[in-house]
Amino acid sequence: MAGGFRHDREGDGEGYQEMVRDMERVNVVEALQEFWQMKQSRGAELKNGALVVYEMVPSNSPPYVCYVSLPGGSCFGSFQFCPTKAEARRSAAKIALMNSVFNEHPSRRITDEFIEKSVCEALASFNGNREEADNPNTGIGAFRFMLESNKGKSMLEFQELMTVFQLLHWNGSLKAMRERQCSRQEVLAHYSHRALDDDMRTQMAADWVNREHGVSGSVARELAATERELEEARLAGRELRFYKEKKDILIMALGQLGGSNSTTLPLTC
C-alpha cells in the first residue's frame, strides 16, 4: 500500500543519498512550503490550500517532537533526537519534503500497470485467486476497486482514502455495516467520496465512549497501544496519518467521557 519514504529506505541508492545531501543545504521548512505552493500554482487540487501545518508535542525538555500535516492530508513527524523545538520542526519538514518530492516520481502514480502489479502482489500475499480480484465484495476486489477509482492519483493522495477505511475497520464500523447487510461495493462507493472530517471523528469517538461503558478501561488501553504504534512509526520515518487520527479520536473520546454522556450516531449505507 502507500506508506512513506522511510529515512532508512534502501533500493533508491545514489538518488536517495543525493536527496539527503540536498536537504542539508537548504532551509527545509521554507522549501516544503514552497513545494506545495508551487503545486497549487500548477493546478493541483488541494482541499485546504497550500498551507503546511506544524504541531509540537507539549514538552518542557528534550527530545522535542513535531508533527507536520501536508495539504494532501499526509502526516509525518520528526524522526531524529531533537534537542530544540526548531530542530524538531526541521526534522519533520525534512522527512515530509523527501516524501513530497519522491511522490512526484511517475512510479508513484496509480496507472493500469501499477494496479495490475499491486493486485498480483496482494493475491500472492494472501494466497488469493483471480476471481477474488474481480469481485468487489472480497477484500482484494475492494482494493482493486479503490485503486481503479483513483487512477491518475499519487500514492500519497491515495493514502488519505486508505486512512478513512483503516479507521472504519479499526473502529468496528465496517463490521457493523456488514451486519446491516451493506455490501462492500455500497460502503466503498459511499466513503470513497467522503472526507475525513470532524463529524466522522466525533462519531468514532462516540463509538469508543459506548465501548468504554461496556468494558471499563477500553479507551485508555487502546490509547496506550496507539501511542506506542505512533512512536514506532514516527522513529521509522513512516507516514503517520492513521496513527495520529486514532490518537486524536481516542483523546476526543476521553474528553466526552469526562463530560456529558454521548450516543453513537446511526450507521448508514
C-alpha positions in Angstrom: 0.0 0.0 0.0 1.0 3.6 0.2 3.3 4.0 3.2 6.0 6.6 3.5 9.5 7.2 2.1 11.4 5.9 5.1 14.6 7.7 6.1 16.4 4.3 6.1 14.9 3.4 2.7 17.0 1.0 0.6 16.9 0.4 -3.1 17.0 4.0 -4.3 20.8 4.2 -3.9 22.5 7.3 -5.2 19.3 9.2 -5.8 18.3 8.9 -2.2 21.7 9.9 -0.9 21.8 12.9 -3.2 18.4 14.0 -1.9 19.6 13.7 1.7 22.7 15.9 0.8 20.4 18.4 -0.8 18.3 18.6 2.3 21.3 19.5 4.4 22.0 22.6 2.2 18.5 24.1 2.2 16.0 25.6 4.6 13.7 22.6 4.6 10.8 24.4 6.3 10.8 27.1 3.6 11.4 24.5 0.9 8.5 22.4 2.0 6.1 25.3 2.0 7.3 26.5 -1.4 7.0 23.0 -2.8 3.2 22.9 -2.0 2.7 26.5 -3.1 4.2 25.5 -6.4 1.9 22.5 -6.8 -1.1 24.7 -6.1 0.1 27.3 -8.7 0.3 24.5 -11.2 -3.3 23.5 -10.7 -3.1 20.8 -8.0 -6.5 20.5 -6.2 -5.7 21.0 -2.5 -8.7 20.9 -0.2 -7.2 23.2 2.4 -5.0 25.4 0.3 -1.2 25.0 0.2 -0.6 25.6 3.9 1.7 23.2 5.7 0.7 22.8 9.4 3.2 22.0 12.2 2.2 20.7 15.7 4.6 20.5 18.6 4.1 17.8 21.2 4.0 19.6 24.6 7.2 19.1 26.5 9.4 21.0 28.8 12.6 19.2 28.0 14.2 17.4 25.0 13.8 15.4 23.0 11.2 17.5 21.3 8.7 16.0 18.8 7.0 17.8 16.0 4.3 16.6 13.5 3.7 18.2 10.1 0.5 17.8 8.1 0.7 18.3 4.4 -2.1 19.9 2.3 -2.8 16.5 0.7 -3.6 15.1 4.2 -0.5 13.1 4.9 1.3 13.4 8.2 4.9 13.0 9.1 7.0 13.5 12.3 10.5 14.4 13.4 12.5 11.1 13.4 15.8 12.2 15.0 16.7 13.1 18.5 15.9 16.8 18.6 17.4 18.9 21.4 15.4 22.0 20.4 11.9 22.7 19.1 13.4 24.4 16.0 15.3 21.2 15.2 12.2 19.1 15.7 10.4 21.3 13.2 13.3 20.9 10.7 13.4 17.1 11.2 9.7 16.8 10.5 9.9 19.1 7.5 12.9 17.1 6.1 11.0 13.7 6.1 7.9 15.4 4.7 9.8 17.1 1.9 11.6 13.9 1.0 8.2 12.2 0.7 6.7 15.0 -1.2 9.4 15.1 -3.8 9.6 11.3 -4.1 5.8 11.2 -4.5 6.2 13.2 -7.8 8.0 10.3 -9.4 6.0 8.6 -12.2 6.3 5.2 -10.3 4.2 6.6 -7.6 1.2 7.3 -9.9 -1.7 4.9 -10.0 -1.8 3.5 -13.6 -3.2 0.3 -15.1 0.3 -1.2 -14.8 0.6 -0.2 -11.2 -2.9 -1.6 -10.4 -2.1 -4.9 -12.0 1.2 -5.2 -10.2 -0.4 -4.3 -6.8 -3.3 -6.7 -7.2 -0.9 -9.5 -8.2 1.2 -8.8 -5.1 -1.9 -8.8 -2.9 -3.1 -12.1 -4.4 0.3 -13.7 -3.7 0.5 -12.4 -0.2 -3.0 -13.7 0.7 -3.0 -16.8 -1.5 -5.9 -15.4 -3.4 -7.2 -16.2 -6.9 -8.1 -14.1 -9.9 -11.8 -14.5 -9.3 -11.4 -12.6 -5.9 -9.7 -9.7 -7.7 -12.7 -9.2 -9.9 -15.2 -9.3 -7.1 -15.6 -6.0 -5.2 -17.2 -7.9 -2.3 -13.9 -9.5 -1.5 -11.0 -7.8 0.3 -8.7 -7.9 -2.7 -11.5 -7.0 -5.1 -12.3 -4.0 -2.9 -8.6 -3.0 -3.0 -8.7 -3.2 -6.8 -11.9 -1.1 -7.0 -10.4 1.6 -4.8 -7.2 1.7 -6.9 -9.2 1.9 -10.2 -11.4 4.7 -8.7 -8.3 6.7 -8.0 -6.4 6.2 -11.3 -4.0 9.0 -12.0 -3.5 10.0 -8.4 -0.3 9.6 -6.5 0.2 7.2 -3.6 0.1 10.0 -1.0 -3.2 11.1 -2.4 -4.5 7.5 -2.3 -3.2 7.2 1.3 -5.9 9.7 2.5 -8.7 7.4 1.2 -7.0 4.4 2.7 -6.8 6.1 6.1 -10.6 6.5 6.1 -11.1 2.8 5.5 -8.4 1.8 8.0 -10.2 3.9 10.6 -13.6 2.4 9.8 -12.1 -1.1 10.1 -10.3 -0.2 13.4 -13.4 1.4 14.8 -15.6 -1.5 14.0 -17.8 0.5 11.7 -17.2 -1.8 8.7 -18.2 -4.9 10.7 -21.4 -3.1 11.8 -22.2 -2.2 8.2 -21.7 -5.8 7.1 -24.1 -6.9 9.9 -26.6 -4.4 8.4 -26.1 -6.2 5.1 -24.4 -3.3 3.4 -22.3 -4.7 0.5 -18.6 -3.8 0.2 -19.4 -2.0 -3.0 -22.0 0.2 -1.3 -19.6 1.0 1.5 -16.8 1.8 -0.9 -19.0 4.0 -3.1 -20.2 6.0 -0.1 -16.9 6.5 1.7 -14.7 7.0 -1.3 -16.2 10.4 -1.7 -16.4 11.3 2.0 -13.6 13.4 3.6 -12.2 12.6 7.0 -13.8 15.4 8.9 -14.8 16.4 12.4 -18.3 14.7 12.0 -16.6 11.4 11.3 -14.1 11.8 14.1 -16.9 12.7 16.6 -18.9 9.6 15.6 -15.9 7.4 16.0 -15.2 8.9 19.4 -18.8 8.3 20.5 -18.4 4.7 19.4 -15.5 4.4 21.8 -17.4 6.1 24.6 -20.1 3.4 24.2 -17.4 0.7 24.2 -16.0 2.2 27.4 -19.4 1.9 29.0 -19.4 -1.8 28.2 -15.8 -2.6 29.1 -14.2 -0.1 31.5 -10.7 0.9 30.6 -11.1 0.2 26.8 -10.2 3.7 25.7 -7.2 4.0 27.9 -5.8 0.7 26.8 -6.4 1.5 23.1 -4.8 4.9 23.6 -1.7 3.4 25.2 -1.3 0.9 22.3 -1.9 3.6 19.7 0.8 5.9 21.3 3.3 3.0 21.0 2.4 2.5 17.4 2.7 6.2 16.6 6.1 6.4 18.3 7.4 3.4 16.4 6.1 4.7 13.1 7.5 8.2 13.7 11.0 7.0 14.5 10.9 4.8 11.4 10.1 7.9 9.2 6.7 6.4 8.1 3.5 8.2 7.1 1.5 8.8 10.4 -2.0 9.9 9.5 -3.7 6.7 10.5 -2.0 6.5 13.9 -2.3 10.3 14.6 -6.1 10.2 13.7 -6.6 7.2 16.1 -4.9 9.0 18.9 -6.9 12.2 18.3 -10.2 10.2 18.2 -9.4 8.4 21.4 -8.4 11.6 23.2 -11.7 13.1 22.0 -13.5 10.1 23.5 -11.8 10.6 26.8 -13.0 14.2 26.7 -16.5 13.0 26.1 -16.3 10.6 29.0 -15.2 13.4 31.2 -18.3 15.5 30.2 -21.8 14.6 29.4 -22.9 11.1 28.1 -22.7 10.6 24.4 -24.6 8.4 22.0 -23.4 6.7 18.8 -24.7 8.3 15.6 -26.6 5.8 13.4 -24.7 3.9 10.6 -26.0 4.4 7.1 -25.1 2.6 3.9 
